[in-house]
Structures are given as structure tokens and as C-alpha cells.
Amino acid sequence: MGLNFRAMSWCWDNGVKFSPFPIVSNGSVLKIIQSINGNETLGNERYTPDNVHEKINELYTAIYEKNNKEV
């Protein structure tokens, strides 16, 4: 799956950012931090370095699609 740069850009322009956060020192287990206008929330789900970026891409895409529906 390719990155959805349109969704990422729209989210960044609207104050929404997602980033991986290591919960063990070697970075093998990650959670995702959601930042909305600087207010950060740590997610509950755990990810590996292999799948965290795919999930972040899905989150950007879902936020973008939710806020840009054709009427």
C-alpha cells in the first residue's frame, strides 16, 4: 500500500498528526501518538516497526475521508 500523501497533507494542515512511540527501549514494540492541535493522546494498540506505518497511513486516510465527503 502506498502512502496517501493527500490525506497526510490535509491532516497536517488541519493540526492532526500521528507518530510512532516506542514503549520498549529497543523500539520493537510501538504505540501511536495522535496529536490534534498539540494535544497528544497515546493509543492503546501495540504495533511492530513493520506494521506501524501502515496503520498510521490508515488513520490519516480515515480522518481525511471523514472530513472530505462529497455532499
C-alpha positions as CSV (number, residue, x, y, z in Angstrom):
1,M,0.0,0.0,0.0
2,G,1.3,3.4,-0.9
3,L,1.2,6.4,1.4
4,N,-1.8,8.6,1.0
5,F,0.1,12.0,0.7
6,R,-3.1,13.9,0.1
7,A,-4.6,12.7,3.3
8,M,-1.4,13.3,5.3
9,S,-1.1,16.8,3.9
10,W,-4.7,17.7,4.7
11,C,-4.4,16.3,8.2
12,W,-1.1,18.2,8.9
13,D,-2.7,21.5,7.5
14,N,-5.6,20.9,9.9
15,G,-3.5,20.2,13.0
16,V,-3.8,16.4,13.1
17,K,-0.6,14.3,13.3
18,F,0.2,10.7,14.1
19,S,3.6,9.3,15.1
20,P,5.1,6.1,16.4
21,F,6.1,6.0,20.0
22,P,8.4,3.2,21.3
23,I,7.2,1.6,24.6
24,V,10.3,-0.6,25.0
25,S,13.9,0.7,24.8
26,N,14.9,-1.2,21.6
27,G,11.9,0.1,19.6
28,S,10.5,-3.4,18.9
29,V,7.0,-2.5,20.3
30,L,5.3,0.8,19.4
31,K,2.1,2.6,20.1
32,I,0.8,5.6,18.1
33,I,0.5,9.1,19.4
34,Q,-2.3,11.2,18.0
35,S,-1.7,15.0,18.2
36,I,-4.7,17.3,17.5
37,N,-3.6,20.9,17.6
38,G,-0.8,20.0,20.1
39,N,-3.0,17.9,22.4
40,E,-1.4,14.4,22.4
41,T,-3.1,11.1,23.1
42,L,-1.3,7.7,23.3
43,G,-3.2,4.9,21.7
44,N,-3.8,1.5,23.3
45,E,-2.9,-0.8,20.4
46,R,0.6,-2.2,20.1
47,Y,2.5,-2.4,16.8
48,T,5.8,-3.6,15.4
49,P,8.1,-1.5,13.3
50,D,6.9,-3.5,10.3
51,N,3.2,-2.5,10.6
52,V,3.1,0.8,12.5
53,H,3.4,3.0,9.4
54,E,0.7,1.1,7.6
55,K,-1.6,1.8,10.5
56,I,-0.6,5.5,10.6
57,N,-1.4,5.7,6.9
58,E,-4.8,4.1,7.5
59,L,-5.5,6.6,10.3
60,Y,-4.6,9.6,8.1
61,T,-6.8,8.3,5.3
62,A,-9.8,7.7,7.6
63,I,-9.6,11.2,9.1
64,Y,-9.3,12.7,5.6
65,E,-12.2,10.7,4.2
66,K,-14.4,11.5,7.2
67,N,-13.9,15.2,6.8
68,N,-13.9,15.4,3.0
69,K,-17.1,13.6,2.0
70,E,-18.8,14.7,-1.2
71,V,-22.3,16.0,-0.4
